[in-house]
Amino acid sequence: MQIYLDHGATSPTRSEVIDLMTEVMRSQWGNPSSLHWWGERSTMVIERSRLQVASLLNADPEGVIFTSGGTESDNMVLMGMARQYQTPQHMIISSVEHSAIRLPALFLEQRGWEITYLPVDRYGQVSPQDLARSLRPNTVLVSIITAQNEVGTIQPIDKLGQICRNANVLFHTDAVQAIGKIPLDMQALPIDLLSLSAHKFYGMQGIGALYINPLTHKKRNIVPLIQGGGQERSYRSGTQAVAAIAGLGLAAELAEKELTQESSRLSQLRDRLYQLLGDMSDLVPTGMMGSDRLPHHLSFYHKHLDGRKIVREMNFAGIAISSGSACSSGAIEPSSVLLAMGYSESEAKNSIRLTLGKSTTPEDVEWTSLVMHQILKP
Ligand SMILES: Cc1ncc(COP(=O)(O)O)c(C=O)c1O
């Protein structure tokens, strides 16, 4: 029996998406910038996808810019924003961002930018009051992750965005983990920029989008990182990956259709697994529980065992999970997210994450609990 519980890392491309991408590669392979019929057909594929992504976000399709995924969208925001300034300014990010935000911020800091890393509480949440206090006259951007990848905590995005809007500061959120799991409505939320990635919601890897809210982003304050033929309204040059974009669009459409029902199914399975693992006193839950947590997400640290060792043993037993710790130059690096949440180095080395998905069944959950009890018994 093989069970995949690592949907936070990537999700399998769904068969409807593979079928559509195959069809597009066979028959709609024209260059969308070409003026002839072949080009027009590809343009129609891309524009349909833009509408589908916009619909998932309840957003203006004009603002959807296709990129190669979450990492590029995140880099585009921080680096593209910084590029318009001759002198370093101030930016605010949280202390639990993905490396696709954290490392560009560090790069800018090393070049004189002032970066505020907002602290989080024990559950991984940023405080709106801290954000309000951290704004300065030269703050040009705030970027806060919508839902944290390692611990599943959802941030109070509406409050954080509103503080930025009141202060006239652009607000970006990395929604890579949240898309398709929780509703995100661009008409209702004060969000100026949002990153997403297809492979977290059953599209293929290497394709994603940056949403640039056309209402609040009138002047061009993101300088393109990739220059060339002026595709994607010049924000992101390069011939578009037509088939991958078509797949992203369909994945978005299906995610929108299924979101309410699937999120509720997943949260029930997640809660059942949580309950089954509850008697293991060495396994300590991390992150928020309840409505401020992603519905498919469970995370823990083990009091004694290294997270990577648990991942390996689970893998031998046919179950894929992940750990927040990473291996760097042969040494185990603790999860920076858990450190920021106030956990000790050893606790942060012992973190694990289980992320459920479309294929997860009640039987998978029961079996996973049995295997974990076996592997982690004292
Ligand atoms: C929160 C978050 N941001 C960004 C990324 C990077 O996205 P991509 O793999 O599409 O580059 C990930 C991927 O795990 C993520 O979880």
PDBQT file of the ligand as one rigid body, heavy atoms in Angstrom, charges set to zero:
ROOT
HETATM    1  C1  LIG A 401       4.436  29.115   0.277  1.00  0.00    +0.000 C 
HETATM    2  C2  LIG A 401       5.202  28.778  -0.957  1.00  0.00    +0.000 A 
HETATM    3  N1  LIG A 401       5.658  29.761  -1.745  1.00  0.00    +0.000 NA
HETATM    4  C3  LIG A 401       6.338  29.516  -2.866  1.00  0.00    +0.000 A 
HETATM    5  C4  LIG A 401       6.590  28.228  -3.268  1.00  0.00    +0.000 A 
HETATM    6  C5  LIG A 401       7.341  27.994  -4.535  1.00  0.00    +0.000 C 
HETATM    7  O1  LIG A 401       6.457  27.663  -5.573  1.00  0.00    +0.000 OA
HETATM    8  P1  LIG A 401       7.000  26.941  -6.894  1.00  0.00    +0.000 P 
HETATM    9  O2  LIG A 401       7.337  25.542  -6.505  1.00  0.00    +0.000 OA
HETATM   10  O3  LIG A 401       5.850  27.010  -7.856  1.00  0.00    +0.000 OA
HETATM   11  O4  LIG A 401       8.161  27.712  -7.372  1.00  0.00    +0.000 OA
HETATM   12  C6  LIG A 401       6.149  27.158  -2.480  1.00  0.00    +0.000 A 
HETATM   13  C7  LIG A 401       6.463  25.777  -2.852  1.00  0.00    +0.000 C 
HETATM   14  O5  LIG A 401       6.509  24.890  -2.032  1.00  0.00    +0.000 OA
HETATM   15  C8  LIG A 401       5.425  27.444  -1.296  1.00  0.00    +0.000 A 
HETATM   16  O6  LIG A 401       4.979  26.469  -0.500  1.00  0.00    +0.000 OA
ENDROOT
TORSDOF 0
